[in-house]
Amino acid sequence: MSRPHILVTGSTRGIGASIAEALAGRAEVVGHGSRDGDGIVGADLADPAAADRLWEAALARLDGRIDVLINNAGVFEAVELAAPLAEWQAGWARTMQINLQASADLCRRAVLHWQHRGTGGRIVNIASRAAYRGDSPAHWHYAASKAGMVAMTKSIARGYAAEGILAFAICPGFTMTGMAEEYLSSRGGQKLLADIPLGRVAEPAEVGNAAAYLALEAPASMTGAVLDLNGASYVR
């Protein structure tokens, strides 16, 4: 039996790179980044047409079959409350486009692909603790985009389970990528860590391993599940 064919967005660094590493040797993976490379399809998801092109390019590289979609690409960019209206709306539009709309466009293509093939498939959406807990005053839009990802995941799970199409989400808290290190430093590091009962932020490999489990091993009855990886900084 051939190995699963998987598309992972935002796979060139951080959590995405750890997801690709966790899948290595277990699946045929096409990744996504800012430019084409070995096993990587370049696409700027700020472009409303880019997600559709990314799907087509990944499908071509994977011999016309994708079994699992992992939506990991995203941005975490501040927009101050007092910013001029045009800047405020541009920040919201960019974050929603990259974090939510592009993910939705790829989920749409995945569901249609599996319906056409009659094979079923899996979606794993990397959301955030912010979907449930909220985020800083400069990141309303980020929290809203990740809450949208969770709601979308649950809707897909409920809508298509009978067709063998499964959907899961992961909600990490702070994760020790370069971006997280900068953010921790800017927020006073130790004070922020004091809010995490585990005493540390997550390692990218922890999220990567969880995503690989959902992509390859999780039982079908788990469809619709949202896994928290936040060191008990938010429990529900």
N, C-alpha and C positions, 0 to 999 in steps of 0.2 A: 504494500500500500504506500503510495507516495506521501511525502511529508506535507504538512499543511503549508499553504501559501499565504503569507501575511504581509500586510502593508502597515508600517509604523510611521506616523507623522512626527516631525520634530525629533528625529532619531540621531542627530549628529552630536549631541551633548547632553549632559545632565541625566534626567530620568529617562528620556528617550533612548540615549545610548545604553543605559543599563537594561532597558527592556530588550533592545536588540541583542545585547550580550547574553541575557538570560534565555533567549530563544535560539542562540547559535547552536547548530548541530541538531536541532530538534524540528526546525522548520525552514522553509525557503522564505527569506525575508527581503523585501524591498523597503528601504528607508526613504526619508524625505528630509531635505535641508534647503538652504538658501540657493544652492547651485548643484548642478549635476555632478555625480562622482561615481566611484565604484560602488555599486549597489544602492546608490542614492539618486532620487529624482529631485531636481531643483524646482521649487515653486514658491512664489511669494503669496501666501494666503491672504494678504491684505487686498489682493486683486480678487474681486468677486467671481471671476471666471477661473481662477487658478485651481480650486479644489477639483473641479470637473476634469481639467487637463491632467492633474496629478493622478486621478483615478485611471484615466485612459492610459497614461504612460506606465503606471505600475502594472496594469492589467497586461499590457504588451510584454513587459519584462517577465511576468509570471505566467507566460504561455496561455493567457486568456482565462485564468482562474485565480480568484482571490477567495480564501476561506475565512480569513479573520481580518478585521479592521481594528487597529488600535489608534485612537485619536489622542495624541499627546501634545501636539504643537500648541503653543499659546504664548501670550505676552502678559507681562505684569508691569504696567506703566502708570505712573501717578498722574492724576488730573486734579488740580486744586479746586476746591469749592468756589473760590473767588476768581477763578480764571475767566477771561472774557468768554461770552457765550459761544462764539465760533470755536474757540479752543476746547472748551468743555464738550461740546457736541462732537467735535472731531475725535477727541480721545475716546468717548463712548463708542462712536461708530467704528473706529479701528479695533478696539478691544472686542466688541461684539462680532465684528466680521471675522477676525482671526480665531477667537476662542470658541465662538458658538456657531456662526453661520457656516464657516468652512467645515466644521465638524458635522453639522447637519447635512450639508451638501454631500459629504462623503458617506454619511450613514444612508442617505437616500439612494446613492448609487449602489451601495452594498446590498441593501434590501432588494432593490430591483434586480440586481445581478443574481442573487440567490433565489428569488422567485422565478426568474427566467430559467435557471438551471434546475430548480426543484431539489436543491441539495441541502438547504439550510446553511447557517454560518454563524459567526460570533462577532460581536462588537464589544470592545473594551474602551470606555471613555475615561480619560484621566481628568477628573474634576479637581476639587479642592475642599479642604475644611471650610473655606470661606463660604461655600455654598450653603452651609448650615449655620455657621457662627458669625458670618459677616467678616468684613475686613476694615482697614483703616479709613479715616475720613477722606483720604485721597484715592481710595480704591473701591468706591461703590460699584463702579462698572465692572471691575474684575469679579467681585463677589456675585453680582447679578449674572454675569456670563457663565460662571461655574454652576450656579443654581439652575440655570437653563439647561446645562449639560446633564445634570442629574434628572431633571424632569423629562428631558428628551429620552434618556436611557430607559426610564421606567415606562414611558409611553411605547417605545419600541418593544420592550419586553412583553408588555401586556397585549400589544397589537399583533405580534407575529410569532408568538411561541408555538402556536399550533402548526406553523410551517417549518419548525425547527430552527428558527432565527432567534438567537439568544443575545441578550444585552446585559452588560455589567458596567459598573462605574467604580472607580477608586477615588477616594478623597484624602489625599495626603495633607498633612500640616506642613510646617516648614521642612524642607529637605535640603541636605547639605550639598547643593550645587553652587557654582560660582555666584549665581544670582542671589541665592539664599545667604551666603556668607556676607555679601555686600549689604543686604537688607538687615541682617542680624547686627552687623557693626553699626549701621546707621540708627538702629533702634535701641542701642545700649546693651546688646549681647546678653549679658548675664541676667539682667532684669527680665528680658523676654524669655530666657530659658527657665526662669523660676516659675513661669506659667505652665510649664510642661512637666507633669509629674514624673515622667520617665527620666527627666534631667538632660535630655539631648534631643536634637532634631533627628528626623529619619535619614538613613543613608539611601542614596539612589538605588542601590542594589536591592534594598527591602521592597521598594515600590516596583522595581523591575521584576523581581521574583513573583510578586503578587499578580502583576499583569500577565506574566507567562502562565501562571496557574489558571487564571480565568480564561486565557486564550486557548489553552490546550487540555486542561484537566478537570476544571470545575464541572460538577454534575449539572445536567440540564435543569434540574429543579431549583438551582440557584439563580436562574435568570431573573433579572430585575434587582439583584442584590447590589448594595453599595458598601464597599469595604473602607473602613476608616484606618488610616495609618498616621496617627498624630500624637502618639505618646500619652494618650488620655488627656490631652489638652482640651478636647471637646468630646463628650460622650452623649449618646442619645438612645 
